[in-house]
Amino acid sequence: MPFPILIISHYFAWSFKDVREGLTHRYFGLYSNIARYVLTHGEVVYWYGVKEQKLLRIFDGKIYSSRYLVMPIAVMSSLRELFTHRKPIIVILDYPHSFLGIKHFPLYVITLIILHVFRLFKLVFIVVDNMDPPIEHALELKRKISILEKILWIFLNNIVFGFDFIIFLSQSYRVYHKLYYKLNYTKTDVCPLGSFPSKIPYKGASLKPPLKVLLLGRIEEWIGLKTLGALIKDLEYEDIKVKLIVIDKSAPNSLKENSIEVINTYIDYSELVKLLGEAQVLLLLRPRSLHQLLTVRATLLDYMMAGRPILYLHSLGSKEIVDDLKGCYSFNSLNEVSSILKQLYMNMSVINELGKKIREYAEKHFNYEVLALNLLKKIVCRLRSRYIRR
């Protein structure tokens, strides 16, 4: 099943050290594993990092980096060199994160047109990894977008959704695009977020109080540390000892709460993995937003791989991931969080029992190496049926 491949993404993430917050989690987990499978079959991988404007060529066990290239030139150069293999080329486009904003609009459109032309001649098979509904995601981040921005995204969608294979993070996203963008199910599929069982070792949690609860994100902005402090005090009145470990770079240094430890300095991904193992319970918070019911976050998969009870703000995407797995508690308000923490504190012996089952479930369903191979098989199957069949 070997075919050359071109990846276009926001960043390049080849090794575990490249994993930072956000997009690189999927790039290393999905894209680099797809690339490695292709390389084992003697093919070549080209990877263009849009943010750094660098084109990387990977073959014969070596990585060669180009000078700075604008997107259309990088894509044309890659396709021209890959055509010497006389095989269709798989192009994985990380959309919308490969689009850096309105000032890059002309170059981005030129790139999409180039890909579209090559597709018409059946020289490339274009896979769109659509990680977010772009208009809705823009609204979530900025609360409002201009008419010009909305027109821009609609224009890009109309080009991109005409490509060969659209990949969503969840069935919720897939259904949403079917309902609101009329995107046919026959050209879409789901490849969920995953995690790294080989990089996140499982070990049983200490069962001694206080109950250590880890949470990360823009917690001060989303909910406020004082609100969390009040929650802890309410539990303390009932003699429930809880320690919150909050990872939030925007959190203030002035907080004086013995029951809340704030980490507001940068920590790399390996340090985060260590903190996951030291916690007893993992809490996932996210504010209400336009498409909050569709929210799916890589953090949830790392939480599951760590093998700890998880409290998560209700969303269709998250529910789709955890299913009815015991130890994963959905909540809609902090009052429910308080009640769940109380239950776990009163019966701490169940923490490891629940955690082991969560870990086993995550290994079975969300191992990125397996997800990458399964997706590559689907891509190759569709490519052969569409472009090679006589």
C-alpha positions as a printed NumPy array, in Angstrom:
array([[  0.   ,   0.   ,   0.   ],
       [  2.922,   2.431,  -0.378],
       [  2.269,   5.916,  -1.757],
       [  4.324,   9.103,  -1.33 ],
       [  2.814,  11.619,   1.039],
       [  2.75 ,  15.399,   1.554],
       [  1.594,  16.753,   4.924],
       [  0.587,  20.412,   5.321],
       [  0.118,  21.467,   8.944],
       [  0.56 ,  24.41 ,  11.268],
       [  3.722,  22.941,  12.825],
       [  6.077,  20.048,  12.229],
       [  6.079,  17.456,  15.048],
       [  8.259,  14.423,  14.432],
       [  9.449,  13.421,  17.916],
       [  7.884,  13.318,  21.374],
       [  9.94 ,  16.395,  22.275],
       [  8.001,  18.332,  19.621],
       [  4.723,  17.816,  21.477],
       [  3.587,  21.091,  22.971],
       [  0.143,  22.238,  23.914],
       [ -2.519,  22.175,  21.254],
       [ -2.023,  21.092,  17.672],
       [  1.319,  19.277,  17.987],
       [ -0.403,  16.596,  20.082],
       [ -2.303,  15.385,  16.992],
       [  0.543,  16.055,  14.587],
       [  2.932,  13.796,  16.478],
       [  0.249,  11.253,  17.293],
       [ -1.44 ,  10.968,  13.885],
       [  0.652,  12.581,  11.157],
       [  4.092,  11.365,  12.233],
       [  2.82 ,   7.806,  12.664],
       [  1.185,   7.848,   9.226],
       [  4.492,   9.152,   7.85 ],
       [  6.454,   6.387,   9.576],
       [  4.19 ,   3.697,   8.136],
       [  4.701,   5.168,   4.657],
       [  8.477,   5.304,   5.138],
       [  8.628,   1.629,   6.125],
       [  7.308,   0.835,   2.64 ],
       [ 10.211,   2.682,   1.038],
       [  8.272,   5.813,   0.126],
       [  9.074,   9.482,   0.681],
       [  7.389,  11.954,   3.05 ],
       [  7.324,  15.714,   2.569],
       [  6.052,  17.84 ,   5.447],
       [  5.395,  21.57 ,   5.202],
       [  5.131,  23.563,   8.439],
       [  3.039,  26.624,   7.584],
       [  3.949,  28.696,  10.63 ],
       [  7.715,  28.323,  10.101],
       [  7.42 ,  28.196,   6.285],
       [  9.746,  25.201,   6.137],
       [  9.559,  22.161,   3.907],
       [ 11.018,  18.952,   5.294],
       [ 11.938,  15.952,   3.15 ],
       [ 12.094,  12.623,   4.964],
       [ 13.591,   9.532,   3.317],
       [ 16.324,   6.94 ,   3.907],
       [ 16.08 ,   7.581,   7.646],
       [ 17.106,  11.231,   7.321],
       [ 15.306,  14.587,   7.502],
       [ 16.311,  17.373,   5.125],
       [ 15.104,  20.901,   5.768],
       [ 14.589,  23.532,   3.091],
       [ 15.051,  27.259,   3.301],
       [ 11.97 ,  29.388,   3.907],
       [  9.315,  28.802,   1.263],
       [  5.884,  30.379,   0.91 ],
       [  3.05 ,  27.879,   0.834],
       [  2.25 ,  27.667,  -2.923],
       [  5.928,  27.335,  -3.87 ],
       [  6.491,  24.669,  -1.217],
       [  3.497,  22.67 ,  -2.428],
       [  4.466,  22.967,  -6.106],
       [  8.056,  21.987,  -5.323],
       [  6.904,  18.97 ,  -3.302],
       [  4.455,  17.725,  -5.907],
       [  6.947,  18.167,  -8.738],
       [  9.59 ,  16.121,  -6.917],
       [  7.124,  13.46 ,  -5.758],
       [  5.777,  12.911,  -9.281],
       [  9.039,  11.203, -10.199],
       [  7.645,   8.202,  -8.272],
       [  4.84 ,   7.879, -10.878],
       [  2.237,   7.191,  -8.204],
       [ -0.694,   9.198,  -6.868],
       [  0.343,  11.399,  -3.967],
       [ -1.53 ,  11.46 ,  -0.67 ],
       [ -1.875,  15.038,   0.587],
       [ -2.954,  15.528,   4.205],
       [ -4.161,  19.095,   4.741],
       [ -4.586,  20.241,   8.327],
       [ -7.547,  22.562,   7.891],
       [ -8.351,  25.125,   9.219],
       [ -5.127,  25.357,  11.217],
       [ -2.97 ,  25.604,   8.098],
       [ -4.637,  28.969,   7.383],
       [ -2.835,  31.727,   9.292],
       [ -5.253,  34.594,   8.753],
       [ -6.628,  37.065,   6.279],
       [ -3.257,  38.531,   5.256],
       [ -2.296,  35.06 ,   4.015],
       [ -5.571,  34.634,   2.149],
       [ -4.25 ,  35.062,  -1.433],
       [ -1.406,  32.568,  -0.956],
       [ -3.701,  30.091,   0.767],
       [ -6.289,  30.254,  -2.008],
       [ -3.574,  29.811,  -4.64 ],
       [ -2.389,  26.712,  -2.763],
       [ -5.893,  25.25 ,  -2.624],
       [ -6.388,  25.916,  -6.34 ],
       [ -3.076,  24.202,  -7.129],
       [ -4.167,  21.157,  -5.13 ],
       [ -7.565,  21.191,  -6.805],
       [ -6.04 ,  21.26 , -10.304],
       [ -3.736,  18.341,  -9.526],
       [ -6.709,  16.506,  -8.069],
       [ -8.701,  16.981, -11.281],
       [ -5.902,  15.216, -13.151],
       [ -6.007,  12.404, -10.564],
       [ -2.437,  13.041,  -9.495],
       [ -3.182,  13.682,  -5.829],
       [ -5.65 ,  12.361,  -3.273],
       [ -6.435,  15.106,  -0.77 ],
       [ -7.349,  14.276,   2.816],
       [ -8.658,  17.165,   4.903],
       [ -8.173,  16.792,   8.633],
       [-10.908,  19.201,   9.74 ],
       [-10.28 ,  19.531,  13.452],
       [-12.872,  22.256,  14.134],
       [-15.858,  23.842,  12.397],
       [-13.882,  26.975,  11.401],
       [-16.598,  29.635,  11.611],
       [-17.864,  28.33 ,  14.931],
       [-14.336,  28.004,  16.281],
       [-13.545,  31.604,  15.324],
       [-16.7  ,  32.752,  17.105],
       [-15.737,  30.784,  20.19 ],
       [-12.297,  32.383,  20.366],
       [-13.325,  35.977,  19.603],
       [-17.043,  35.959,  20.546],
       [-17.825,  37.623,  17.213],
       [-16.48 ,  37.745,  13.677],
       [-16.951,  40.304,  10.94 ],
       [-19.038,  39.724,   7.82 ],
       [-15.789,  39.727,   5.813],
       [-14.319,  36.949,   7.989],
       [-17.478,  34.895,   7.667],
       [-17.47 ,  35.267,   3.88 ],
       [-13.794,  34.3  ,   3.857],
       [-14.417,  31.074,   5.787],
       [-17.45 ,  30.173,   3.673],
       [-15.346,  30.651,   0.541],
       [-12.548,  28.444,   1.889],
       [-15.028,  25.806,   3.056],
       [-16.564,  25.595,  -0.41 ],
       [-13.13 ,  24.789,  -1.871],
       [-11.89 ,  22.485,   0.877],
       [-15.067,  20.459,   1.263],
       [-14.804,  19.566,  -2.413],
       [-11.639,  17.549,  -1.759],
       [-11.559,  13.758,  -1.532],
       [-11.792,  12.715,   2.098],
       [-12.795,  14.811,   5.139],
       [-11.754,  13.602,   8.599],
       [-13.484,  14.742,  11.789],
       [-12.504,  14.312,  15.412],
       [-15.886,  12.978,  16.462],
       [-19.196,  11.8  ,  15.099],
       [-20.684,  14.956,  16.637],
       [-18.565,  17.117,  14.322],
       [-19.423,  14.884,  11.39 ],
       [-23.174,  15.124,  12.017],
       [-22.892,  18.894,  12.55 ],
       [-21.288,  19.348,   9.137],
       [-23.907,  17.141,   7.533],
       [-26.724,  19.217,   9.032],
       [-25.295,  22.725,   8.612],
       [-22.896,  22.397,   5.667],
       [-24.633,  19.558,   3.755],
       [-21.375,  17.598,   3.685],
       [-22.206,  14.11 ,   2.448],
       [-21.356,  11.185,   4.736],
       [-19.922,   9.217,   1.802],
       [-16.825,  11.434,   1.698],
       [-16.309,  11.851,   5.457],
       [-15.093,   9.719,   8.326],
       [-14.044,  10.015,  11.966],
       [-10.542,   9.668,  13.394],
       [-10.745,  10.681,  17.056],
       [ -8.091,  12.322,  19.113],
       [ -5.8  ,   9.814,  20.763],
       [ -2.917,   9.552,  23.165],
       [  0.389,   7.785,  23.747],
       [  0.348,   4.66 ,  25.95 ],
       [  4.092,   4.171,  25.433],
       [  4.788,   7.719,  26.654],
       [  2.251,   7.866,  29.497],
       [  3.064,   4.93 ,  31.779],
       [  0.34 ,   3.739,  34.106],
       [  0.96 ,   3.509,  37.835],
       [ -1.495,   3.219,  40.676],
       [ -2.425,   6.369,  42.567],
       [ -1.589,   6.973,  46.206],
       [ -4.75 ,   6.559,  48.247],
       [ -3.803,   8.878,  51.089],
       [ -5.664,  12.168,  51.688],
       [ -5.86 ,  14.909,  50.67 ],
       [ -7.538,  14.047,  47.379],
       [ -5.211,  15.49 ,  44.718],
       [ -7.134,  16.904,  41.764],
       [ -5.277,  18.117,  38.668],
       [ -6.772,  20.577,  36.163],
       [ -5.258,  22.685,  33.414],
       [ -6.21 ,  25.369,  30.934],
       [ -7.201,  29.022,  31.211],
       [ -8.804,  28.353,  34.584],
       [ -8.508,  31.916,  35.923],
       [-10.201,  33.264,  32.794],
       [-12.841,  30.559,  32.503],
       [-14.016,  30.203,  36.069],
       [-11.704,  32.053,  38.464],
       [ -9.479,  30.563,  41.127],
       [-11.509,  32.242,  43.867],
       [-14.543,  30.259,  42.749],
       [-12.543,  27.069,  43.038],
       [-11.284,  28.194,  46.444],
       [-14.87 ,  28.59 ,  47.632],
       [-15.641,  25.078,  46.413],
       [-12.716,  23.67 ,  48.399],
       [-13.763,  25.529,  51.552],
       [-17.275,  24.113,  51.284],
       [-15.772,  20.631,  51.162],
       [-13.492,  21.368,  54.096],
       [-16.515,  22.278,  56.201],
       [-17.615,  18.673,  55.679],
       [-14.128,  17.444,  56.611],
       [-13.337,  16.547,  52.978],
       [ -9.668,  17.282,  52.302],
       [ -8.967,  18.186,  48.685],
       [ -5.846,  19.654,  47.079],
       [ -6.199,  21.319,  43.678],
       [ -3.173,  21.437,  41.372],
       [ -3.913,  24.086,  38.72 ],
       [ -1.759,  24.471,  35.605],
       [ -2.567,  27.897,  34.172],
       [  0.068,  30.239,  32.745],
       [ -2.254,  33.227,  33.184],
       [ -2.991,  32.569,  36.862],
       [ -1.795,  35.198,  39.385],
       [  1.093,  34.633,  41.779],
       [ -0.762,  36.331,  44.615],
       [ -3.205,  33.529,  45.392],
       [ -2.873,  32.42 ,  49.008],
       [ -4.775,  29.192,  49.332],
       [ -3.143,  26.223,  51.02 ],
       [ -5.542,  23.904,  49.245],
       [ -4.704,  25.235,  45.748],
       [ -1.283,  24.884,  44.159],
       [ -0.882,  27.037,  41.058],
       [  1.695,  26.271,  38.37 ],
       [  1.876,  29.347,  36.137],
       [  5.26 ,  28.738,  34.552],
       [  5.78 ,  26.836,  31.326],
       [  5.989,  23.074,  31.71 ],
       [  6.785,  20.77 ,  28.825],
       [  4.726,  17.767,  27.889],
       [  6.931,  15.254,  29.732],
       [  6.461,  17.266,  32.946],
       [  2.696,  17.23 ,  32.39 ],
       [  2.781,  13.443,  32.038],
       [  4.558,  13.226,  35.395],
       [  1.924,  15.421,  37.058],
       [ -0.845,  13.256,  35.622],
       [  0.67 ,  10.264,  37.372],
       [  0.925,  12.088,  40.703],
       [ -2.736,  13.132,  40.764],
       [ -5.603,  10.997,  42.062],
       [ -8.449,  12.657,  40.142],
       [ -8.414,  14.657,  36.895],
       [-10.782,  17.558,  36.261],
       [-11.564,  18.922,  32.792],
       [-13.139,  22.388,  32.657],
       [-14.153,  24.429,  29.638],
       [-16.431,  27.458,  29.403],
       [-19.769,  27.518,  27.683],
       [-19.362,  28.545,  24.072],
       [-21.147,  28.545,  20.736],
       [-20.353,  24.932,  19.941],
       [-19.489,  23.721,  23.446],
       [-21.7  ,  20.669,  22.924],
       [-19.303,  19.58 ,  20.177],
       [-16.109,  20.257,  22.111],
       [-13.485,  17.512,  21.996],
       [-10.133,  18.048,  23.671],
       [ -6.828,  16.178,  23.548],
       [ -6.545,  16.7  ,  27.301],
       [ -9.375,  14.253,  27.914],
       [ -7.532,  11.468,  26.074],
       [ -4.319,  12.071,  28.046],
       [ -6.388,  12.008,  31.232],
       [ -7.854,   8.644,  30.231],
       [ -4.447,   7.233,  29.308],
       [ -3.132,   8.247,  32.747],
       [ -5.76 ,   5.957,  34.283],
       [ -7.495,   8.195,  36.787],
       [-11.145,   9.022,  37.546],
       [-12.142,  11.988,  35.38 ],
       [-14.662,  14.78 ,  35.882],
       [-15.545,  16.55 ,  32.631],
       [-17.922,  19.328,  31.651],
       [-20.743,  17.785,  29.641],
       [-20.388,  17.814,  25.875],
       [-21.527,  15.486,  23.114],
       [-17.967,  15.074,  21.865],
       [-16.601,  14.128,  25.282],
       [-19.513,  11.798,  25.971],
       [-18.841,  10.102,  22.648],
       [-15.266,   9.397,  23.784],
       [-15.932,   8.124,  27.306],
       [-19.221,   6.398,  26.441],
       [-20.648,   4.856,  29.644],
       [-17.243,   4.102,  31.125],
       [-17.355,   4.014,  34.913],
       [-15.092,   6.545,  36.568],
       [-15.739,   9.255,  33.974],
       [-18.212,  11.704,  35.495],
       [-20.071,  14.283,  33.427],
       [-21.161,  17.494,  35.174],
       [-22.926,  20.736,  34.317],
       [-22.137,  22.793,  37.423],
       [-19.52 ,  23.059,  40.154],
       [-22.073,  21.85 ,  42.686],
       [-21.971,  18.501,  40.923],
       [-18.151,  18.553,  41.031],
       [-18.285,  18.999,  44.783],
       [-20.631,  16.041,  45.162],
       [-18.486,  13.74 ,  42.979],
       [-15.275,  14.658,  44.813],
       [-16.998,  13.931,  48.103],
       [-17.989,  10.466,  46.866],
       [-14.448,   9.675,  45.746],
       [-12.94 ,  10.94 ,  48.995],
       [-15.275,   8.808,  51.1  ],
       [-14.292,   5.707,  49.115],
       [-10.737,   6.312,  47.865],
       [-10.134,   2.587,  47.441],
       [-12.127,   2.667,  44.166],
       [ -9.77 ,   5.176,  42.528],
       [ -7.298,   2.58 ,  41.253],
       [-10.027,   0.107,  40.384],
       [-11.716,   2.715,  38.174],
       [ -8.395,   4.005,  36.868],
       [ -7.244,   0.624,  35.57 ],
       [-10.438,   0.171,  33.572],
       [-10.17 ,   3.679,  32.135],
       [ -6.559,   3.   ,  31.11 ],
       [ -7.482,  -0.317,  29.475],
       [-10.297,   1.38 ,  27.567],
       [ -7.985,   4.182,  26.391],
       [ -5.325,   1.715,  25.218],
       [ -7.92 ,  -0.229,  23.255],
       [ -9.65 ,   2.7  ,  21.556],
       [ -7.304,   5.717,  21.532],
       [ -3.764,   4.522,  20.842],
       [ -2.532,   6.962,  18.192],
       [ -0.294,   4.348,  16.535],
       [ -3.341,   2.162,  15.884],
       [ -5.539,   5.1  ,  14.878],
       [ -2.901,   6.273,  12.384],
       [ -2.591,   2.845,  10.747],
       [ -6.373,   2.442,  10.52 ],
       [ -6.768,   5.873,   8.941],
       [ -3.978,   5.211,   6.449],
       [ -5.681,   1.955,   5.397],
       [ -8.935,   3.841,   4.789],
       [ -7.126,   6.512,   2.781],
       [ -5.343,   3.963,   0.604],
       [ -8.551,   1.994,   0.053],
       [-10.393,   5.111,  -1.132],
       [ -7.442,   6.257,  -3.231],
       [ -7.284,   2.927,  -5.054],
       [-11.009,   2.757,  -5.677],
       [-11.161,   6.307,  -7.001],
       [ -7.937,   6.863,  -8.87 ],
       [ -6.47 ,   3.503,  -9.804],
       [ -9.573,   1.507, -10.712],
       [ -9.985,   1.192, -14.484]])
